[in-house]
């Protein structure tokens, strides 16, 4: 056994995970762990080149031994944090371990450490999108933009993405998409949800649906961050996403946390609206960036379609429906305002006492 043991996910106390960078550093400092780690990686490389077909039982036994040993190391349960320093390196280590132990590259498991957030932290924001247009005359999307400009952190990171997302590179390139995406990820990773969610999920008054909804759609500067010359097939876009550690991880996190469940009252398998919203916003700033496809309602989709899918049409439709017809995501957006009200009542006086200590909403 190496280093720390970790509790099972079903244990009463919450498991403590090392981030994968620290877990890797610990493993490489310990001879037996580092030896097994390197052996496992060689076995995986050999498996990809049909190595197992030409090796004897002894070598195959060493591979099995190395894989089993890694399940007792900190690397087995390591996780990453969204927006952390060295995030890409952390995710690279996670996926190398995951693929080695699971033997596949499916997007069914999130590499991110679960985030503990009080309801008041997640939902203390401008009213969220509702099933019906807002009955008041308040333009919450405009109010959310104003609130962002009054907060130093929000204003700083919003300005940081507006510039690269609106600066034309050449006659054929409307912007530097890579820089735009990176700046957008920083905005949603660093800015308190009170402000970022207020802009992303704001509701619109009945008398100003078109202009208000377009303001909401423009939150992520879609001409640069979302749209492209041609719409790729959704499965092709998914494959492109899987070649990038951050995009692949954000997509896996979204699939994991926004998984619908027909038998659930909430519509979500994990019964956690906050995690689903966080995972959705985490996709913004990747090639899988979703956005509103219509001014009215909450129809959401990445920039792709299922044309030219051939025999893969059912799989493509299933993937696209995870955005456009996802009951969990839809109920999450529809119900979040009610959850916010309940959370506010439960937090009550404590929020009042803490308000003076929040210090400008930085973190």
Secondary structure, DSSP 8 states (H G I E B T S, - for coil): --S-----TTSSS-----BHHHHHHHHHHSHHHHHHHHHHHHHHHHHHTTGGGTS-HHHHHHHHHHHHHHTTSGGGG-BB-TT-TTHHHHHHHHHHHHHHHHSS--S-S--B------HHHHH-SS-B--SS-BSSS--HHHHHHHHHHTSHHHHHHHHHHHHHHH---SSS-SS-HHHHHHHHHHHHHHS-HHHHHHHHSB--BGGGHHHHHHHHHGGG-HHHHT--SS-EEHHHHHHHHHTSHHHHHHHHHHHHHT-B-TT-SSSBSS--HHHHHHHHHHTTTSTT-EEESSSSTT-EEESEE-TT-GGGHHHHHHHHHHHHT-HHHHHHHHHHHHHHHHHHHHHHHHHHHHHTTSGGG--
